[in-house]
Amino acid sequence: MDLIKNIFKGDKVIWIIFLFLCLISIVEVFSAASTLTYKSGDHWGPITQHSIILMVGVVVVVLMHNIPYKWFQVLPVFLLPISIVLLAFVTLMGVITGDRVNGAARWMSFMGLQFQPSELAKMAVIIAVSFILSKKQDEEGANPKAFKYILMITFAICALIAPENLSTAMLLFGVVFLMMFIGRVSARKLLLLLGSLVMAGALAITLLLAIPDDSDIPFLHRFDTWKSRITNFTSKEEVPAAKFDIDKDAQIAHAHIAIATSQPFGKGPGNSVQRDFLSQAFSDFIFAIIIEELGLVGGAFVVCLYIWLLVRAGRIAQKCARTFPAFLVMGIALMLVSQAILNMMVSVGLFPVTGQPLPLISKGGTSTLINCAYIGMILSVSRYVAHLEEQKQRDAQLLLQIEAGNSEAQSATEPTAHILNSDARFEDESSPHRHS
C-alpha cells in the first residue's frame, strides 16, 4: 500500500478522473475500432496498440508528477523553436510532396513512429503563456508587455498550424484568450482583440464562400474542405426519409443515427451498430459511439468527468501561493476541457465537422501521450499545493502551542511565512540530490 502511495502521489481526484477516462477509452476503442480490425485482419491489433500507448501514458504521468513544477518553466525554451521548425517542415513537405493523410499534412514520421508537431506546439504555448503572465503581474493586473509577448508567440504558432489544422489553431487561440482573461490582461485590450478577430473571421468566411471550388492556392489547399463543412452546417434542410441520401456526409449521418438509436442506458459495451459505418468511430466520433453503447447516462458521465477535471483544477490553482503553477494548471485544464467540448459538439451536430479527438479517450499516439503529460503537470502542482497545506497546518498547531505557553514549541518555531510564498523547500525535498 505504501508503495502505491509513493508512486501515485498528488491529488487523488485527478487520479480518479484520469483512470476513469482511461478505462472508458480501452472499452470504447476496443469496440469502435472495428473498421481497423477489418482492414488489418487482426482482431486484437488496434486495442493492443492503444493499450500499450495508454500504459506508456501512465508512466509519463508518474514521471511528470514527480518533477517539481518549477522545471516546467524551462520547457518553452526548447519546445517553441522545435515546434516552429517541425510545423514549418510538415507544412512544406505537404506542399512539395503532396503527402497528406485525409487531405492534411499533420503528421511526420521519426524512426517509424508518427507524431503530430501541433500537439507539442500546444504544450509549448500554454507553458510559455503561463510563464509570461506570472512574470508580468503588477498590482493593477498584467503588464502591457505581457499582452504583446503572448500575441507574438501565439500568432506565430497558430499561423503555422492553421493551414493544415484550422480547428486546432482556433482552439489554441481561444484557450490563450481565456488564460489572458484569467491572468488579468487589460479588458480593453481583450475587447479590441476580440472585435478584430470577429471582423477578420467574418471577412475570411466571406472570401471563403466567394472563392470558386477547386482553386489551387498555395498553403490554402483545404479551402474546399472548410467551405463544404461550413456550407453543410449552415444550410441544413429537412429532407423526407425516402429522399434522404445517407452517403452524403456519411460521418454526420451515422453519428446522428448512433445517438438517436441509443437508450438511457445504451445498447451495452461492444454492441454498437454504427461503428462499422463511421470511419473515425475510434477518434473524432467516439462520443457518438459512447452514447450508442452506454446511453445518455454514459454520455452524461463522460461530460461530468471533464467538468469535474476543470473544477478540480480550479481548486488547485486557487490554493497556489505562486502565479505560474496556477496559470499552468488552468491553461492545461482549459485546453483539455475545451477540446473535449468541441469533439462532443461535433458528434451531436452542434458544430461543423472537425478533426479533434476526445482527450484521453480517443485512439491516438502523440495526443494521448501529451495529454498524459498534461495530467502529470497538474498532479505535480497539486503536490506543491498539498505541501503548502501541510505547512500551514503545522504552523497553526505551533501557534496554538505557543499561545498555550509551551516554551519548547516557542524555541522550536521558526519564521515560515516565506516558505508559504516560496516553493524552495518543496523543490529541495523533491530533488534527487537531496540525500546524496
C-alpha positions as CSV (number, residue, x, y, z in Angstrom):
1,M,0.0,0.0,0.0
2,D,2.8,2.4,0.9
3,L,4.5,1.6,-2.5
4,I,1.3,2.6,-4.3
5,K,1.0,5.8,-2.3
6,N,4.6,6.6,-3.1
7,I,4.1,6.0,-6.9
8,F,0.6,7.6,-7.3
9,K,1.2,10.9,-5.4
10,G,-0.7,14.1,-5.9
11,D,-4.4,15.0,-6.0
12,K,-6.5,11.8,-5.7
13,V,-9.5,13.2,-7.5
14,I,-7.3,14.0,-10.6
15,W,-6.0,10.4,-10.5
16,I,-9.6,9.0,-10.3
17,I,-10.7,11.1,-13.2
18,F,-7.7,10.1,-15.3
19,L,-8.2,6.4,-14.5
20,F,-11.9,6.6,-15.4
21,L,-11.1,8.2,-18.7
22,C,-8.5,5.5,-19.5
23,L,-10.9,2.7,-18.6
24,I,-13.6,4.2,-20.8
25,S,-11.1,4.6,-23.6
26,I,-10.0,1.0,-23.5
27,V,-13.6,-0.3,-23.6
28,E,-14.8,2.1,-26.3
29,V,-11.8,2.0,-28.6
30,F,-11.9,-1.8,-28.5
31,S,-15.5,-1.6,-29.7
32,A,-15.1,1.3,-32.1
33,A,-12.0,0.1,-33.9
34,S,-14.0,-2.5,-35.9
35,T,-13.0,-0.8,-39.2
36,L,-9.3,-1.0,-38.3
37,T,-9.8,-4.6,-37.4
38,Y,-11.4,-5.4,-40.7
39,K,-8.6,-3.6,-42.6
40,S,-5.8,-5.3,-40.7
41,G,-7.4,-8.7,-40.2
42,D,-6.1,-8.6,-36.6
43,H,-8.8,-8.6,-34.0
44,W,-6.5,-7.6,-31.1
45,G,-4.1,-5.4,-33.0
46,P,-5.8,-2.0,-32.7
47,I,-6.7,-2.3,-29.0
48,T,-3.3,-3.9,-28.1
49,Q,-1.5,-0.9,-29.7
50,H,-3.8,1.6,-27.9
51,S,-3.4,-0.2,-24.5
52,I,0.4,-0.1,-24.8
53,I,0.2,3.7,-25.6
54,L,-2.1,4.2,-22.5
55,M,0.4,2.2,-20.3
56,V,3.2,4.4,-21.6
57,G,1.0,7.3,-20.9
58,V,0.6,6.2,-17.2
59,V,4.4,6.1,-17.0
60,V,4.5,9.6,-18.4
61,V,2.1,10.8,-15.8
62,V,4.1,9.2,-13.0
63,L,7.4,10.7,-14.3
64,M,5.9,14.2,-14.8
65,H,4.2,14.4,-11.5
66,N,7.4,13.7,-9.7
67,I,9.1,16.7,-11.3
68,P,8.9,19.9,-9.3
69,Y,6.7,22.3,-11.3
70,K,9.4,25.0,-11.5
71,W,11.3,22.9,-14.1
72,F,8.3,23.2,-16.5
73,Q,9.2,26.9,-16.9
74,V,12.3,25.8,-18.9
75,L,10.4,23.7,-21.4
76,P,9.3,26.5,-23.8
77,V,12.9,27.5,-24.3
78,F,13.3,24.2,-26.2
79,L,9.8,23.3,-27.3
80,L,8.9,26.6,-29.0
81,P,11.8,26.6,-31.6
82,I,11.5,22.9,-32.1
83,S,7.7,23.2,-32.7
84,I,8.2,26.1,-35.2
85,V,10.8,24.1,-37.2
86,L,8.7,20.9,-37.2
87,L,5.5,22.7,-38.1
88,A,7.1,24.5,-41.0
89,F,8.8,21.3,-42.1
90,V,5.5,19.3,-42.1
91,T,3.6,22.1,-44.0
92,L,6.4,22.5,-46.6
93,M,6.6,18.7,-47.2
94,G,2.9,18.5,-47.7
95,V,3.1,21.2,-50.4
96,I,6.2,19.8,-52.0
97,T,5.4,16.1,-52.0
98,G,1.7,16.2,-51.6
99,D,2.0,13.5,-48.9
100,R,-1.1,14.1,-46.8
101,V,-3.5,12.0,-44.6
102,N,-7.2,12.8,-45.1
103,G,-6.2,15.9,-47.1
104,A,-4.0,17.3,-44.4
105,A,-0.2,17.2,-43.6
106,R,-0.3,17.0,-39.8
107,W,1.9,14.0,-39.1
108,M,5.6,13.3,-39.5
109,S,7.5,10.0,-39.0
110,F,10.6,9.6,-36.8
111,M,12.2,6.2,-36.6
112,G,9.0,4.5,-37.8
113,L,6.8,6.4,-35.3
114,Q,4.2,9.0,-36.3
115,F,3.6,12.1,-34.3
116,Q,1.9,15.5,-34.6
117,P,4.1,18.6,-34.1
118,S,1.0,20.6,-33.3
119,E,0.5,18.7,-30.1
120,L,4.0,19.7,-29.0
121,A,3.4,23.3,-30.1
122,K,0.1,23.5,-28.0
123,M,2.0,22.4,-24.9
124,A,4.8,24.9,-25.6
125,V,2.4,27.8,-26.0
126,I,0.4,27.0,-22.8
127,I,3.5,26.8,-20.7
128,A,5.0,30.0,-22.3
129,V,1.8,32.0,-21.7
130,S,1.7,30.8,-18.1
131,F,5.3,31.9,-17.6
132,I,4.8,35.3,-19.2
133,L,1.6,36.0,-17.2
134,S,3.3,35.0,-14.0
135,K,6.4,37.2,-14.6
136,K,4.5,40.3,-15.8
137,Q,2.0,40.7,-13.0
138,D,1.6,44.2,-11.4
139,E,-0.7,45.4,-8.7
140,E,-3.2,46.6,-11.4
141,G,-3.0,43.4,-13.4
142,A,-0.8,42.0,-16.2
143,N,1.8,44.3,-17.6
144,P,1.1,45.6,-21.2
145,K,4.2,43.9,-22.4
146,A,2.7,40.5,-21.4
147,F,-0.1,41.0,-24.0
148,K,2.4,41.8,-26.7
149,Y,4.7,38.9,-26.0
150,I,1.8,36.4,-25.7
151,L,0.3,37.5,-29.1
152,M,3.7,37.3,-30.8
153,I,4.2,33.7,-29.7
154,T,0.5,32.6,-30.2
155,F,0.2,34.2,-33.7
156,A,3.4,32.6,-34.8
157,I,2.4,29.1,-33.8
158,C,-1.2,29.4,-34.9
159,A,-0.2,30.7,-38.3
160,L,1.9,27.5,-38.8
161,I,-0.9,25.2,-37.6
162,A,-3.8,26.8,-39.3
163,P,-3.2,25.8,-43.0
164,E,-3.3,22.1,-42.1
165,N,-5.4,22.1,-39.0
166,L,-7.6,25.3,-38.6
167,S,-9.7,23.9,-35.8
168,T,-6.6,23.3,-33.6
169,A,-5.3,26.8,-34.3
170,M,-8.7,28.3,-33.3
171,L,-8.9,26.1,-30.2
172,L,-5.4,27.1,-29.1
173,F,-6.0,30.8,-29.6
174,G,-9.3,30.5,-27.7
175,V,-7.6,28.9,-24.7
176,V,-4.8,31.6,-24.7
177,F,-7.5,34.3,-24.8
178,L,-9.2,32.7,-21.7
179,M,-5.8,32.5,-20.0
180,M,-5.2,36.2,-20.6
181,F,-8.6,37.0,-19.1
182,I,-7.8,34.9,-16.0
183,G,-4.3,36.5,-16.0
184,R,-5.8,40.0,-15.6
185,V,-4.8,41.3,-19.0
186,S,-6.5,44.6,-19.7
187,A,-10.2,44.2,-20.5
188,R,-9.8,47.0,-23.1
189,K,-7.1,45.1,-24.9
190,L,-9.0,41.8,-24.9
191,L,-12.2,43.5,-26.2
192,L,-10.2,45.1,-29.0
193,L,-8.6,41.8,-29.8
194,L,-12.0,40.0,-29.8
195,G,-13.5,42.7,-32.1
196,S,-10.6,42.4,-34.5
197,L,-10.9,38.6,-34.6
198,V,-14.7,38.8,-35.2
199,M,-14.1,41.2,-38.1
200,A,-11.3,39.1,-39.5
201,G,-13.4,35.9,-39.2
202,A,-16.4,37.5,-41.0
203,L,-14.1,38.7,-43.8
204,A,-12.4,35.3,-44.1
205,I,-15.8,33.4,-44.3
206,T,-17.0,35.9,-46.9
207,L,-13.8,35.3,-49.0
208,L,-14.1,31.6,-48.4
209,L,-17.6,31.4,-49.8
210,A,-16.7,33.7,-52.8
211,I,-13.6,31.7,-53.9
212,P,-14.6,29.1,-56.6
213,D,-14.2,25.4,-55.8
214,D,-11.0,23.6,-56.8
215,S,-9.0,26.7,-56.7
216,D,-5.2,26.0,-56.4
217,I,-4.0,28.4,-53.8
218,P,-0.6,27.6,-52.1
219,F,-0.9,26.7,-48.4
220,L,-4.7,27.1,-48.6
221,H,-5.4,23.7,-50.3
222,R,-8.0,22.9,-47.6
223,F,-10.3,25.8,-48.6
224,D,-12.7,23.4,-50.3
225,T,-12.9,21.3,-47.2
226,W,-13.5,24.3,-44.9
227,K,-16.1,25.7,-47.4
228,S,-18.1,22.5,-47.6
229,R,-18.1,22.0,-43.9
230,I,-19.4,25.5,-43.2
231,T,-21.9,25.2,-46.1
232,N,-23.2,21.8,-44.9
233,F,-23.5,23.0,-41.3
234,T,-25.3,26.3,-42.1
235,S,-27.6,25.1,-44.8
236,K,-29.4,22.3,-43.1
237,E,-32.8,21.4,-44.6
238,E,-35.4,18.9,-43.6
239,V,-35.4,16.1,-46.1
240,P,-38.1,13.4,-46.2
241,A,-36.8,9.9,-45.1
242,A,-37.5,8.4,-48.6
243,K,-35.2,11.0,-50.2
244,F,-32.5,11.2,-47.6
245,D,-29.1,10.4,-49.0
246,I,-27.1,8.8,-46.2
247,D,-23.9,8.6,-48.4
248,K,-23.8,12.4,-48.4
249,D,-22.0,13.5,-45.2
250,A,-22.0,9.9,-44.0
251,Q,-19.9,10.6,-40.9
252,I,-22.5,13.1,-39.6
253,A,-25.5,10.9,-40.6
254,H,-24.2,7.7,-38.9
255,A,-23.2,9.7,-35.8
256,H,-26.7,11.1,-35.5
257,I,-28.2,7.6,-36.1
258,A,-25.9,6.2,-33.3
259,I,-27.2,8.9,-30.9
260,A,-30.9,8.7,-32.0
261,T,-31.0,4.9,-31.6
262,S,-29.4,4.9,-28.1
263,Q,-31.5,4.5,-24.9
264,P,-31.0,5.9,-21.4
265,F,-28.5,3.1,-20.7
266,G,-27.5,2.3,-24.3
267,K,-27.1,-1.0,-26.1
268,G,-24.2,-2.1,-24.0
269,P,-20.4,-2.1,-24.5
270,G,-19.5,-3.8,-27.8
271,N,-23.0,-3.7,-29.3
272,S,-22.7,-0.6,-31.4
273,V,-24.0,-0.8,-35.0
274,Q,-22.9,2.5,-36.4
275,R,-19.2,1.8,-35.6
276,D,-19.0,-0.2,-38.8
277,F,-20.1,2.8,-40.9
278,L,-18.1,5.5,-39.2
279,S,-14.5,5.6,-40.5
280,Q,-13.4,7.7,-37.5
281,A,-15.6,6.0,-34.9
282,F,-12.5,5.4,-32.7
283,S,-11.3,9.0,-32.9
284,D,-13.3,12.1,-34.0
285,F,-16.8,10.5,-33.5
286,I,-16.1,8.2,-30.5
287,F,-18.5,10.2,-28.3
288,A,-21.4,9.1,-30.6
289,I,-20.4,5.5,-30.1
290,I,-20.2,6.1,-26.3
291,I,-23.8,7.4,-26.3
292,E,-24.9,4.5,-28.5
293,E,-23.4,1.9,-26.2
294,L,-23.6,3.5,-22.8
295,G,-26.7,5.6,-23.4
296,L,-27.4,9.1,-22.3
297,V,-26.3,8.2,-18.8
298,G,-22.9,7.1,-20.0
299,G,-22.6,10.3,-22.2
300,A,-23.5,12.5,-19.3
301,F,-21.0,10.7,-17.1
302,V,-18.2,11.4,-19.6
303,V,-19.3,15.1,-19.7
304,C,-19.2,15.2,-15.9
305,L,-15.7,13.8,-15.8
306,Y,-14.4,16.7,-17.9
307,I,-16.3,19.3,-15.9
308,W,-15.0,17.7,-12.7
309,L,-11.5,18.0,-14.1
310,L,-11.9,21.7,-14.7
311,V,-13.5,22.3,-11.3
312,R,-10.7,20.4,-9.5
313,A,-8.0,22.2,-11.5
314,G,-9.6,25.5,-10.5
315,R,-9.4,24.5,-6.8
316,I,-5.8,23.5,-7.1
317,A,-5.0,26.8,-8.8
318,Q,-6.9,28.7,-6.1
319,K,-4.7,27.2,-3.4
320,C,-1.4,28.0,-5.2
321,A,0.8,30.6,-3.5
322,R,2.5,31.4,-6.7
323,T,1.1,32.6,-10.0
324,F,2.9,30.3,-12.5
325,P,1.6,27.0,-11.3
326,A,-1.9,28.5,-11.0
327,F,-1.9,29.7,-14.6
328,L,-0.3,26.5,-15.8
329,V,-3.0,24.3,-14.2
330,M,-5.8,26.4,-15.5
331,G,-4.3,26.6,-19.0
332,I,-4.0,22.8,-19.2
333,A,-7.5,22.2,-17.8
334,L,-9.0,24.7,-20.3
335,M,-7.2,23.0,-23.2
336,L,-8.4,19.5,-22.3
337,V,-11.9,20.5,-21.5
338,S,-12.3,22.9,-24.5
339,Q,-11.1,20.2,-26.8
340,A,-13.5,17.7,-25.3
341,I,-16.4,20.1,-25.6
342,L,-15.6,20.7,-29.3
343,N,-15.4,17.0,-30.0
344,M,-18.7,16.3,-28.3
345,M,-20.4,19.2,-30.1
346,V,-19.3,17.8,-33.4
347,S,-20.7,14.4,-32.6
348,V,-24.1,15.8,-31.6
349,G,-24.3,18.2,-34.6
350,L,-23.8,21.5,-32.7
351,F,-20.5,22.4,-34.6
352,P,-19.1,21.8,-38.1
353,V,-17.1,18.6,-38.5
354,T,-13.5,19.0,-37.5
355,G,-10.7,16.6,-36.6
356,Q,-10.5,17.0,-32.8
357,P,-10.1,13.8,-30.8
358,L,-11.7,13.3,-27.4
359,P,-8.8,13.8,-24.9
360,L,-7.6,10.6,-23.1
361,I,-10.5,8.6,-24.7
362,S,-10.0,8.7,-28.5
363,K,-7.4,6.4,-30.0
364,G,-4.2,8.3,-30.6
365,G,-0.5,8.4,-30.2
366,T,1.0,11.8,-29.8
367,S,-2.2,13.4,-28.5
368,T,-2.6,10.6,-25.8
369,L,0.9,11.0,-24.5
370,I,0.8,14.8,-24.5
371,N,-2.5,14.7,-22.6
372,C,-1.0,12.3,-20.1
373,A,1.9,14.8,-19.7
374,Y,-0.7,17.5,-19.0
375,I,-2.3,15.3,-16.2
376,G,1.2,14.8,-14.8
377,M,1.8,18.5,-14.7
378,I,-1.5,19.1,-12.8
379,L,-0.5,16.4,-10.3
380,S,2.9,18.0,-9.9
381,V,1.3,21.3,-8.9
382,S,-1.2,19.5,-6.7
383,R,1.8,18.0,-4.7
384,Y,3.1,21.5,-4.2
385,V,-0.3,22.7,-3.0
386,A,-0.5,19.7,-0.6
387,H,2.9,20.7,0.8
388,L,1.7,24.3,1.4
389,E,-1.4,22.9,3.2
390,E,0.7,20.7,5.4
391,Q,3.0,23.6,6.3
392,K,0.0,25.8,7.2
393,Q,-1.4,23.1,9.5
394,R,2.0,22.7,11.2
395,D,2.2,26.5,11.7
396,A,-1.3,26.6,13.1
397,Q,-0.5,23.9,15.6
398,L,2.7,25.6,16.7
399,L,0.8,28.8,17.2
400,L,-1.7,27.1,19.4
401,Q,1.0,25.6,21.4
402,I,2.8,28.9,21.8
403,E,-0.5,30.6,22.9
404,A,-0.8,27.8,25.5
405,G,2.6,28.7,26.9
406,N,4.6,25.8,25.7
407,S,8.2,27.0,25.9
408,E,9.6,24.1,23.9
409,A,7.2,24.9,21.0
410,Q,8.4,28.5,21.3
411,S,12.0,27.6,20.8
412,A,11.2,25.1,18.0
413,T,9.4,27.6,15.9
414,E,11.0,29.5,13.0
415,P,9.7,32.1,10.6
416,T,7.7,30.2,7.9
417,A,5.8,32.9,6.2
418,H,8.5,33.0,3.5
419,I,8.0,29.2,3.0
420,L,4.3,29.7,2.3
421,N,5.2,32.1,-0.5
422,S,8.0,30.0,-1.9
423,D,8.4,26.5,-3.2
424,A,12.1,26.3,-2.3
425,R,11.7,23.7,0.4
426,F,9.3,21.6,-1.7
427,E,11.7,21.7,-4.6
428,D,14.7,20.7,-2.4
429,E,12.8,17.8,-1.0
430,S,11.9,16.7,-4.5
431,S,15.5,17.0,-5.7
432,P,17.2,13.7,-6.5
433,H,20.4,15.1,-5.0
434,R,18.9,15.8,-1.6
435,H,20.0,12.5,0.0
436,S,23.3,12.1,-1.8
